Amino acid sequence: MTRTASEKSTARSRPHTAGPTAQQLLLRAAGELFYREGIRAVGVDAVVERAGVNKMSLYRQFSSKDELVVAYLEQASERFFERFDRSIDKHPGEPVRQIAQYFEDLTGRASVEGYRGCPFVNVSAEFPDANHPARQCVARNKTELMARLLALTTAAGADDPAYLANALALLIEGIYAASQTYGPGCGPVQAAPRLAAQLVAAACPGACSRPADGQA
C-alpha cells in the first residue's frame, strides 16, 4: 500500500497511544486487513494507519510483524471456538443435534458476502514452513478442533468415532475452500449440512436427533 506524503506526515505526528488501547486497536486493524487482504500483502505501516496509532505504539506492543501475526491468530482461534461453543450450546447433551447445528451455523457464516474462508487455511497457504510461528498457531487450532469433533462423535455413539471426526473435519475444510472458489453461499456450501447428517447417520446406527418439541 502506497501512502501519500500527507498520510506519512499524519502517521508521524500521531501521539503515543496507551498500551492496552494501542494493542486493541492494532489487533482489530490487523485482523481486518490480514483476513481480507492476506498477511504478506499487508505491511505494518498499513496496520498502523488503519489502527490510528503511531509506529512506536506498535513496536511497544509487538516486537515484530510475526509477533503481531501470532497475536492475530491467537485471537482468531479464541473467536473460532467461541462460535463453536455457541453452536454446541444450543443443544446440550444431544451430540447428533450439536453436530447438525454446527454445520448449519458454519454454512450460514460461509454464505455471507465478504466471507474469506478460514484464516488458518489462508495462513497455511501463505506460510509453507511448518515451523513458522504462524503455522504453529494453525496446528494448535486444528488439533483443538479435531479433539472437539472426536468428543462429539464419541458421545454420538459412532462405530468409529475417529473416522467420523476426520470425515467431518474434511467436510469443514471443504466448506472453507468452496466458499472461496465457488463463492459464499454456493451450492457446495449449501449441501454441507445434509452431507454431514448423512455421514453421522451412517456412522451412528440407531442414533438420531430427537424432533424439537416432540414433533415428528
N, C-alpha and C positions, 0 to 999 in steps of 0.2 A: 504494500500500500504506500503510494507516494503522497507525502504531505506538503502543503504549501508552506512558504516562509512564515505566513501569519499563524498557521497552525503550530509550527515548531516553536514560534515565539510564545504562543499561548501556553504550550506544554511546559516550557522552561519557567514561565512566570507563575505557574500554579503553586500555591503554598503547600507545605508538608501536611499530609493528612494523617490523623492519629491511627496507630497500629490496627486495632480491631476494625475500625471503619474502612481503612485502606484495604485490608485483607478481604473484607466482604465485597467491596466494590470491584476489586481486581478479580476475585473468583467469579463474580457474576459476569463481568465483561469477558473473561477468558472462556467461561462456559458457553456464552452466546457465540463468540467468534470461533472458537475451536470446533464446536459442534456443527456450525453452519458452513464454515469455510475450510476446515481441516487445520491440524496443528502446524504442519510445516509451512503452510501458506500464510500463517499469521505471525507477525513479529511482535516483540514485546512493546515496540512503540505503538502499535495498533491497540494493544490491550490497555496500555496506559492512557491513550487518547480516549478510548471508549469508557474507561473507568473514571476519567476526570480527575486523575491524581498525577503527581509528577513521578519521574522515573526513580528518584531516590526512594519514594514511598514503596515502589515495587520491590527494589532490592533490599529494603529493610525487612520485608516480609518473606521474600523468596530469593535465595542466593543465586538462582539460575532459572532459565526458562524451563529446564527439565523438572526442577522442583515445583514450579508453577503447574506444569502439566500433571505431575503426580497428585498435587492437591486437587486439581480439577477432577481427575479420575476418581479419587477417593470420595469426593463429594457426589460425583455422578453415581458411584456404587451405592452410597447411602440412600440416595433418592430412588435408585432402581429397586432396592429391597423394601423401601417404604411403600412403593407402588405394589410390589409383590404381596406384601403383607395385607394391604388394603383389599386386594382381590381375595386372598385366602380367608380373611376375617369375615367375609360376607356369609360364609357357610361353615361355622365352627363345627368340628367333629364329623364333617362329611367330605372326605378326601376326593371322591369322584366328582362331586359338585364343585369342589375347590379348584380342581384341575380345569374343569369346563369353564369356570368363571375367569380363571387366569387367561385362558386363550381368548375368551370373548373380550376381555378388557384390553389385552395386547392388540387384538385385531382393531379395536376401536382407536387405540393410540396410533397404530400404524396406518390409519386411514385419514389422519388429519393432514391438511395441506401444510407443507413445510417440514414434515417429518423426515429426519435424516438418518433413520435407522439406529442401530446400537452404537453408542460411542466407543465401546470396547472393540467391536468388529472394525470400526473405522480406524482406530488406533493401530490395530494389528496389521492393517494394510499399509499404514504409513511407517511403521517401525518393524522391519523384518527380524531384527536381532532380539531373540527371545530373552536375552539377559538385560535388555534395556529396562530401566525402572518403570517405564510406561507399560511395557509388556508384562512385567511382574504384577502390575495392577490388574491387567486383563486376566491373568491367570488366577488371581485371587477371586475376582468377581465370578468367573466361570466355574471355579471349584465350589464356591459357595452356592451358586445356582444349582449345580449338579447334586450337591448334598441335600438341598431343599426338595428338588424333584424326586430324589430317591426316597426321602422321608414320606412324601405324598404317595408314591407308587407302592411303597411297602404298606402304608396304612390302608390303601385301597384294596389290598389283597391280591396284588398282581402275582401270577405264577412265577414270573422272573422280573422282580422289581428293577434290577439294574438295566435290563434290556429295555423295559418300558421307559425308564428315566432317560436313557440315551436316545430313544426314538423321539420322545417329547422335546429333548434338547435340540435334536436335529431339526424338528419342525419349527421351533422358536427361531433358530438361525435362518431357516428358510423364509420366515416372515420378514426378518430384517432385510435379507437380500432382495426378496421380491418387491418390497416397498420402494426400493431404490431403482431396480431395473425395470419393473413394470409400472411403478408409480404407487404412491399412497392410496390405499383403498382398492387396489386392483383385484381381479378375480382370484388369483392365487392366494392373496392375503385373506380374502373373504372366505375361502374354502377351509382355512386352517381350523376353526373351532369344530367343524363337522369331522374333519380328519382326525383331530385329537380325540374326539369322542369315540370314533371307530377304533383307534389304537387302544384306548382304555377298555372298551367293551371286549375286544379280542383278547386282551391280556388279563382281564379280571373276570373270569367266569362267575356268573351269579351276582356280580356287583352291579348296582345301578343306582343312580341318583334318585332319591325319594321325590315324587312330584310335590311342587310347592303347594302348601295349604291342603295337602291330602287329595288333590285333584289329579285325575288321570290325564 
